[in-house]
Amino acid sequence: ILGPRIGRFYDADGNELPEPHNFPPHSVALQVLGTFILWVGWYGFNPGSTLGISASGYADVSALCAVTTTLAAAAGSVSAMF
């Protein structure tokens, strides 16, 4: 499981390739789907864990955590574009 992809640096006989083989890109739709699944998972983790460790009545802290999660995702998206 660990190590480079088979055929990336060595051919089928085990000889080193002069230049690494480029693999075609993967499905962009699946990358976006995975990003959204991870993003929604962070909403379950960040605000949910805040509610779990806070006393009752501290929903505003959890809401602030959700806003911070949204801003972090937005900042990551903007920085990835440039």
Contacts in CASP RR format, 6 or more apart in sequence:
PFRMAT RR
TARGET T0000
AUTHOR 0000-0000-0000
METHOD contacts of the structure
MODEL  1
ILGPRIGRFYDADGNELPEPHNFPPHSVALQVLGTFILWVGWYGFNPGST
LGISASGYADVSALCAVTTTLAAAAGSVSAMF
5 23 0 8 1.000
7 17 0 8 1.000
7 21 0 8 1.000
8 20 0 8 1.000
8 21 0 8 1.000
8 23 0 8 1.000
9 16 0 8 1.000
9 17 0 8 1.000
9 20 0 8 1.000
9 21 0 8 1.000
10 16 0 8 1.000
10 17 0 8 1.000
11 17 0 8 1.000
39 73 0 8 1.000
42 69 0 8 1.000
42 73 0 8 1.000
43 66 0 8 1.000
43 69 0 8 1.000
46 65 0 8 1.000
46 66 0 8 1.000
46 68 0 8 1.000
46 69 0 8 1.000
47 62 0 8 1.000
47 63 0 8 1.000
47 65 0 8 1.000
47 66 0 8 1.000
47 69 0 8 1.000
48 62 0 8 1.000
48 65 0 8 1.000
50 58 0 8 1.000
50 61 0 8 1.000
50 62 0 8 1.000
50 65 0 8 1.000
51 58 0 8 1.000
51 59 0 8 1.000
51 62 0 8 1.000
54 61 0 8 1.000
54 62 0 8 1.000
END
